[in-house]
Every structure is written in C-alpha cells, then in structure tokens.
Amino acid sequence: MSGSPARVYVARLAGLPVYDPNGDQVGKVRDVVVTLRQDTQPPRVLGLVVEVFTRRRIFLPMTRVTSIDVGHVITTGLLNMRRFEQRATEVLVLGELLDRTVTIRETGASAVVFDLAMEQWRTRDWMLSKVAVTEGAKRFRRRGQSHVLDWADVSGFAQTEHGQGATHMLAAFDTMKPADLAGVLHELSPKRRKEIASALNDERLADVLEELPEDDQVEILAGLDTERAADVLEEMSPDDAADLIAELPTDTAERLLTLMEPDEAEDVRRLLTYEERTAGGLMTSEPVILPADATVADALAHVRNAELSPALAAMIYVCRPPLETPTGRFIGIGHIQRLLREPPSALVSGVLDTDLDGLRPDDGLQAVSKYLATYNLVAAPVLDDEGRLLGAVTVDDVLDHLLPDDWRGSAPQEGDPHAR
C-alpha cells in the first residue's frame, strides 16, 4: 500500500474524506471494523465504515484501500453500495473500543482507552497493534499518565463493560452534524447508545434525537431518568417533541409533560391534539413571528438565529399581537430573499406577501404537499378559522412523512444485488 504511514491512529480517521483514484470524493470515514482474536494476538482490521453521500453507511474492505494519508483515504474506486451490517464477530473501534477500561498487564493498573493505532504487516494485513491509554489520576497528580502500549500489554477488551464512558468517542465525532451522529448511534448496540446519550449534553442530545428513527428515540428516552428526559424534550422543537411523546405510553407521556416547563408543555399538548398527517400535526409552533412595525433589520436579526432550520429561516410571519401562537390576526409573510433587497430601515409590512390564504390545521398531507409545490415554498403558515397563526409547516417535516416510516434507519431490501 503506497503512501500510507507506518502507523495510523484510528481516532484521527473519523470524518476523513474518502476519494476514488480520479480524486472524486465518495464519502467519509465513520469507523474501523476489526475482529478480536484469542489470547494476546492483535485484532485484524477488516475494513472501514464509510458514509457515502446518500447517508448510507457501507463497508470498505482494507484490500480496497490504496492509501491512508494525514487528510484523506484513497480507494481502488470499487465500492459495494450495500448498507453496512455489523456481524456478531465484528467490533467497531470508535463506537465500541474507545473509552473502554482495560488493565495494564505489567502493573495491574486500570486505564481508559483514548485511541488505538493500526499498522500494516509484511503480510499486507492491517492489525490493531497499539493502545493509547490514560491511567487514573494519582493522589498528588492532576491528571493520569498517558501511555502507548502494545496490544498484548493490556487486557479487558473481551469483557463486557457496564457503564462505559463516551468522552473520547464523542471527541472524535465532535464536528459531526446531528444527523450524522444520529447515524453513528443507530448502528451501535442499545447498551452503547444509552452510554453515549448519557454523555451528551441536553441540547446536543435533543438535536440528535430529532434525527433518529422513532424506535431509537423511545429507547434512548426510556434510558434517561425522568427529569433529564423532560429537560431533553424541552430542548427539542415542539413538533418533534410532540411526535416523540405520542409514541410513549400514556402515563409516561403525562409524567414527562408535567415535569416540563409549563409554556413548553402547553405547546406540545396543543400539537398533540392534531392528527399526525395533517398540517396541525406537522407544524412547529415556533416560527419567526414579528409585529407589523418591525424593520427589515429586525427580521434579518431574528433569522440569523443558528438554532433555526434553513426552512424556518427562509420566511417571517407578521401578525397582530399577541405574537405567541396562537397569535393575533395573521397579516402576511415576508420572504427573506425579498427582504435582503430592501433597506434595513424599511418596514417589513411594506414588502409582505398577503395573497396566500395559508393552510388549515386539518388539511391532509397531500394538501400540504400541493400547497408547497404550487407556491414554490419551503414553509407555509397554518391558520385557524379566525385568521390567527397557529404555526408553520416546513418542507423537511413534509418529507419525513412522505418517505417510508423507517427511512432513517432502513435496512437493505431483499434481493439487493450487492453483496459484502
């Protein structure tokens, strides 16, 4: 294998781009697959888990990797596009071995794994040869000692560890978008998902939960203590929180709603009154709402909020007070692209689109889809019979319901011509 360093630390591979021989990027590295062996023999590296641009994770055998460099991986160009499915004898290095507690054979001391290194042997096979560990802090030291040891010098990887941490794994995936981290979690065991969820802060966990299949959402939420589960639900957008709570047993859902902040719980309760595949069931109750005397500068300041999705940030909704949903009478919408062409001091009320009637909360999914397509919109207002704004439906929520229920984590279809 030309162009590869003698030793490659696995944590540094996370997120590296993968290129074909022509220099075209085909995906990103998400993990390394190994198989543990008996006694002290180093594990054999089988290949890489690569996420291609459809968010599908595939298996790339090491025999099809021609080069591993500081900033990229190069392949032969031959990819098997079948979705990666971990076998019982396989272990994910980043997902399962980082943060493991092991024993240093020479001293008997416990240590935590923060990285592992693989090397290519003369046989051209790649082996997991080195383990980077940190020993627990001693009495008069602020930090524990770090060592890079041979695989044979540590033990404990074969045992199941309860309460395994996730600090170093999450550090390797720190720059991942929530949807990508959700994909990583979906591929892991329920035990490992629970441990990682416990290590994430409430806001990050809420963002990741919104991107997971419903079964994973319910499983992770059930693994949290009740108060923390309520805190995480508060960090989710009201529509996503309502969708998740709807999947829980009635008594559990009510207990969580009681623990949430009253304002947050009220929004969720209101959304739960609508049928799932209707405008009311799809909408978020927190679009960008401004009064008629707001300026263009005010509008642009509001849509700069990094927590807004692109679809929500594409449009503002101008209403009479009160400005919390359900609002006073709805006046019109302001398209951000139009507002960008106006002087910052101009009033938004002078450039509103007032011709759209808006959706009704009981409009079905097909009606919502046609509305967005007809008017070339990425979001649309939802109004009650009195002309008050109840919320907004965004195109991403519509797509979530148009795609198959298991699209986030669907397995390959039977008869897939690709074989691993």
C-alpha atoms as one frame of an Amber mdcrd trajectory, in Angstrom:
protein
   0.000   0.000   0.000   1.729   3.132  -1.191   1.659   6.487   0.532   0.457
   5.192   3.911   2.183   5.994   7.200   3.594   3.066   9.181   1.102   3.661
  11.972  -2.387   5.159  11.762  -4.295   6.322  14.858  -7.932   5.449  14.420
  -9.479   8.468  16.177  -7.804  10.687  13.583  -9.556   8.830  10.776 -13.035
   9.912  11.919 -14.589  12.155   9.297 -11.690  11.927   6.832 -12.800  12.185
   3.176 -12.534   9.071   1.028 -11.553   9.543  -2.625 -11.548   7.336  -5.704
  -8.455   7.177  -7.970  -9.748  10.137 -10.010  -9.787  12.397  -6.980 -13.575
  12.463  -6.604 -14.842  12.234  -3.030 -17.058   9.220  -2.453 -17.719   9.551
   1.262 -16.300   9.982   4.774 -14.780   7.546   7.261 -17.115   6.828  10.173
 -15.443   3.868  11.885 -12.961   0.990  11.604 -14.099  -2.642  11.719 -11.909
  -5.256  13.419 -12.264  -8.804  14.645 -10.884  -9.693  18.070  -8.694 -12.788
  18.325  -7.777 -15.164  21.111  -5.114 -14.552  23.736  -2.901 -11.529  23.084
  -2.946 -11.579  19.281  -3.652  -8.135  17.775  -7.093  -7.808  16.156  -7.181
  -7.925  12.377  -8.533  -4.798  10.697 -11.214  -5.865   8.234 -12.110  -2.516
   6.724 -13.657   0.916   7.164 -17.244   2.022   7.629 -17.715   4.779   5.048
 -20.702   7.082   4.806 -21.494   7.880   1.178 -23.468  10.922   0.110 -26.864
   9.288   0.440 -26.119   8.946   4.201 -25.809   5.220   3.605 -23.003   3.529
   5.538 -21.127   0.943   3.546 -18.258  -1.442   4.247 -14.928  -0.750   2.540
 -12.500  -3.691   2.866  -8.885  -2.785   3.613  -7.915  -4.624   0.426  -9.624
  -1.795  -1.486  -7.794   0.964   0.371  -4.717   2.060  -1.572  -3.540   4.936
   0.628  -4.157   6.470   4.035  -2.697   9.942   4.465  -2.964  12.739   7.033
  -6.038  14.268   5.412  -7.672  11.581   3.275  -8.151   7.952   2.313  -7.864
   6.741  -1.296  -9.600   3.616  -2.589  -9.363   1.467  -5.683 -12.668   3.010
  -6.744 -14.617  -0.226  -6.421 -17.367   0.217  -3.808 -20.035  -2.176  -2.624
 -23.069   0.049  -2.001 -24.924  -2.414   0.213 -25.665  -0.951   3.639 -23.145
  -1.972   6.297 -24.470  -4.517   8.781 -22.203  -5.408  11.672 -21.670  -9.133
  12.187 -21.521 -10.814  15.578 -17.756 -11.351  15.344 -17.007  -7.753  14.361
 -16.164  -4.791  16.601 -16.322  -1.065  15.804 -13.176   0.609  17.097 -14.544
   4.131  17.582 -18.012   3.082  18.626 -17.093   0.258  20.998 -13.407   0.289
  21.998 -12.775   3.954  22.772 -13.371   4.781  26.466 -13.050   1.132  27.461
 -11.489   0.455  30.854  -8.610  -2.008  30.457  -5.909  -3.456  32.707  -2.192
  -2.936  32.119  -0.777  -6.432  32.455   2.612  -5.452  33.893   1.289  -3.307
  36.756  -2.315  -4.414  37.126  -3.386  -0.766  36.944  -6.681   0.264  35.325
  -6.626   2.675  32.396  -9.057   4.209  29.916  -8.524   3.857  26.161  -8.434
   7.169  24.290  -7.082   5.939  20.930  -5.837   2.857  19.104  -3.350   2.514
  16.254  -3.279   0.136  13.332  -0.284  -0.938  11.266   0.215  -2.891   8.062
   2.274  -6.045   8.498   4.546  -7.726   5.975   1.664  -9.980   5.030  -0.111
  -6.744   3.907  -2.776  -7.352   6.547  -3.648  -4.431   8.818  -3.569  -5.131
  12.558  -4.695  -3.126  15.591  -1.259  -3.020  17.198  -1.164  -0.158  19.729
  -3.433   1.055  22.528  -3.213   4.635  23.849  -4.446   4.795  27.452  -4.701
   7.183  30.355  -4.269   5.810  33.857  -6.491   7.135  36.602  -5.270  10.254
  38.384  -2.985   9.521  41.318  -3.133  11.156  44.688  -0.728  14.030  44.050
  -1.264  14.423  40.283  -3.815  16.481  38.487  -4.006  14.120  35.537  -3.377
  10.476  34.965  -0.385   9.279  32.975  -0.774   8.546  29.285   0.905   5.575
  27.616   1.015   3.977  24.187   1.220   0.240  24.762   1.335  -2.846  22.602
  -1.972  -4.651  22.229  -0.517  -7.608  24.142   0.292  -5.364  27.114  -3.353
  -4.736  28.049  -6.331  -6.941  28.811 -10.057  -6.462  29.204 -11.310  -5.829
  25.685 -13.106  -9.151  25.520 -15.216  -8.488  28.628 -18.481  -6.584  28.576
 -18.106  -3.300  30.456 -21.149  -1.783  32.126 -21.174   1.987  32.369 -18.555
   2.512  29.665 -17.840   6.193  29.086 -18.075   8.072  25.803 -15.823  11.116
  26.266 -13.154  10.165  23.745 -15.582   8.766  21.205 -17.581  11.985  21.239
 -14.367  13.996  20.928 -13.590  12.071  17.726 -17.038  12.949  16.373 -17.186
  16.456  17.829 -17.624  18.260  14.499 -20.331  15.927  13.234 -23.729  17.313
  12.347 -26.563  15.917  14.492 -27.923  13.854  11.592 -24.521  12.216  11.072
 -24.024  11.481  14.765 -27.537  10.017  14.805 -26.451   7.682  12.017 -23.487
   6.531  14.095 -25.689   5.893  17.130 -28.215   3.954  15.078 -25.535   1.430
  14.082 -24.462   0.769  17.693 -25.864  -1.605  20.282 -28.626  -0.404  22.644
 -26.113  -0.542  25.523 -23.654   1.735  23.716 -26.414   4.115  22.581 -27.520
   4.535  26.185 -23.966   5.275  27.342 -23.389   7.848  24.622 -26.742   9.516
  25.253 -25.796   9.853  28.920 -22.566  11.639  27.944 -24.197  14.162  25.593
 -25.466  17.468  26.949 -29.218  18.086  26.757 -29.107  20.360  23.709 -26.851
  18.075  21.662 -28.875  15.009  22.610 -32.114  16.768  21.628 -30.661  17.620
  18.204 -29.546  14.016  17.693 -32.864  12.546  18.855 -34.708  14.590  16.227
 -32.699  12.752  13.554 -33.161   9.193  14.837 -35.836   6.634  13.938 -38.752
   6.539  16.385 -37.733   3.202  17.912 -34.292   4.569  18.785 -35.817   7.769
  20.176 -38.128   5.880  22.518 -35.362   3.510  23.603 -32.925   6.337  24.432
 -35.544   8.432  26.232 -36.569   5.409  28.308 -32.943   5.013  29.397 -32.805
   8.509  30.907 -34.070   9.416  34.332 -37.443  11.135  34.139 -36.271  14.645
  34.971 -33.491  14.582  32.417 -35.869  13.168  29.786 -38.160  16.146  30.393
 -35.206  18.547  30.056 -34.211  16.981  26.731 -37.775  17.211  25.426 -37.762
  20.935  26.276 -34.666  21.366  24.072 -36.371  19.687  21.105 -38.552  21.636
  18.720 -42.202  21.370  19.876 -43.323  19.376  16.831 -40.531  16.792  17.229
 -41.160  16.583  20.967 -44.872  16.023  20.306 -44.110  13.253  17.786 -41.874
  11.504  20.312 -44.268  11.865  23.246 -47.046  10.428  21.083 -45.030   7.192
  20.848 -44.783   6.795  24.641 -47.221   5.065  26.999 -49.911   7.489  28.181
 -48.814   7.570  31.830 -45.149   8.127  30.873 -46.099  10.905  28.450 -48.214
  12.668  31.067 -45.483  12.429  33.682 -42.940  13.990  31.310 -45.315  16.772
  30.294 -45.900  17.567  33.960 -42.150  17.896  34.548 -41.594  20.166  31.541
 -41.752  23.948  31.802 -45.450  24.950  31.579 -45.014  27.043  28.404 -43.085
  24.271  26.637 -45.581  21.632  27.742 -48.522  23.755  26.586 -47.118  23.970
  23.043 -46.597  20.217  22.940 -50.064  19.439  24.336 -51.648  21.652  21.697
 -49.763  19.901  18.900 -50.833  16.516  20.258 -54.489  17.415  19.658 -53.992
  17.277  15.871 -53.901  14.193  13.695 -50.356  13.180  12.782 -50.558  13.521
   8.983 -52.257  16.908   8.938 -50.929  20.453   8.778 -51.601  20.807  12.523
 -49.725  17.600  13.286 -46.802  18.574  11.042 -46.381  22.200  12.060 -43.985
  23.784  14.508 -45.477  26.322  16.895 -42.288  28.434  16.944 -41.767  30.123
  13.563 -40.252  33.625  13.353 -43.152  35.973  14.206 -42.845  39.777  14.075
 -45.199  42.731  14.520 -46.195  44.995  11.626 -43.876  47.794  12.778 -40.740
  45.608  12.680 -37.989  46.664  10.288 -36.088  44.616   7.751 -33.103  44.802
  10.100 -35.233  43.267  12.863 -36.282  40.430  10.579 -32.733  39.646   9.457
 -31.521  39.680  13.058 -34.148  37.094  14.015 -33.393  34.688  11.149 -29.675
  34.728  11.990 -30.508  32.502  14.955 -28.310  29.444  14.448 -30.941  27.177
  16.010 -33.404  27.818  13.165 -33.546  25.274  10.379 -32.945  26.679   6.871
 -36.633  26.206   6.048 -37.806  28.132   9.122 -35.243  30.876   8.497 -36.469
  31.401   4.925 -39.646  33.196   5.979 -41.047  35.514   8.653 -44.683  35.742
   9.717 -46.184  39.137  10.535 -49.157  39.202  12.905 -51.148  41.409  15.256
 -50.347  40.931  18.965 -50.073  38.618  20.756 -47.030  37.266  18.925 -47.033
  33.850  20.637 -49.018  31.169  18.814 -51.954  31.258  18.503 -51.286  34.878
  17.573 -53.472  37.816  16.817 -54.707  38.180  13.266 -52.224  36.998  10.643
 -51.187  39.765   8.208 -48.758  38.155   5.780 -45.385  36.530   5.193 -42.033
  38.082   4.401 -39.643  36.142   2.154 -36.078  36.605   3.359 -34.748  36.715
  -0.193 -37.011  39.713  -0.862 -36.087  41.376   2.428 -32.392  41.169   1.563
 -33.045  43.555  -1.321 -34.677  46.179   0.908 -33.073  48.925   3.048 -32.553
  47.751   6.657 -34.715  50.612   7.941 -37.722  49.696   5.771 -40.786  48.234
   7.493 -41.481  44.586   6.762 -45.162  45.420   6.426 -44.370  47.215   3.174
 -42.959  44.121   1.451 -45.246  41.370   2.685 -46.875  38.694   0.599 -50.523
  38.983   1.650 -52.074  36.907  -1.133 -51.567  33.481   0.450 -54.549  32.132
   2.359 -52.472  29.710   4.417 -53.198  26.134   5.388 -55.840  24.934   7.827
 -54.766  22.645  10.671 -56.911  19.754   9.418 -55.514  19.887   5.854 -54.062
  16.489   4.987 -50.511  15.645   3.942 -51.376  15.657   0.246 -52.965  19.118
   0.506 -49.910  20.435   2.350 -47.562  18.992  -0.280 -49.585  20.506  -3.130
 -49.649  23.884  -1.376 -45.861  23.997  -1.014 -45.335  22.832  -4.595 -47.906
  25.220  -6.078 -46.398  28.322  -4.483 -42.747  27.145  -4.585 -42.400  27.432
  -0.813 -40.182  25.712   1.760 -42.564  26.681   4.582 -46.205  27.689   4.925
 -48.401  29.321   7.599 -51.130  27.344   9.348 -54.166  29.462  10.320 -57.307
  28.813  12.338 -60.820  29.836  11.287 -60.332  33.270  12.874 -57.237  34.006
  10.813 -54.774  33.546  13.679 -51.349  31.966  13.081 -51.079  28.569  14.773
 -47.680  27.599  13.414 -45.779  26.815  10.239 -45.202  23.637   8.228 -41.731
  23.191   6.722 -40.795  21.077   3.740 -38.422  18.881   5.789 -41.287  17.782
   8.041 -43.407  17.016   4.996 -40.628  14.879   3.517 -40.299  12.986   6.812
 -43.883  11.819   6.363 -43.760  11.252   2.603 -40.789   8.894   2.884 -41.205
   5.358   4.286 -41.581   5.243   8.068 -38.176   3.571   8.525 -36.239   5.716
   6.032 -33.760   6.957   8.674 -32.548   3.501   9.531 -33.929   1.194   6.876
 -32.098  -1.996   6.105 -31.273  -3.056   2.544 -34.126  -4.537   0.574 -34.263
  -8.260  -0.038 -32.793  -9.135  -3.367 -30.159  -6.384  -3.171 -27.717  -7.343
  -5.948 -24.744  -6.050  -3.959 -23.069  -8.500  -1.633 -20.497  -7.756   1.009
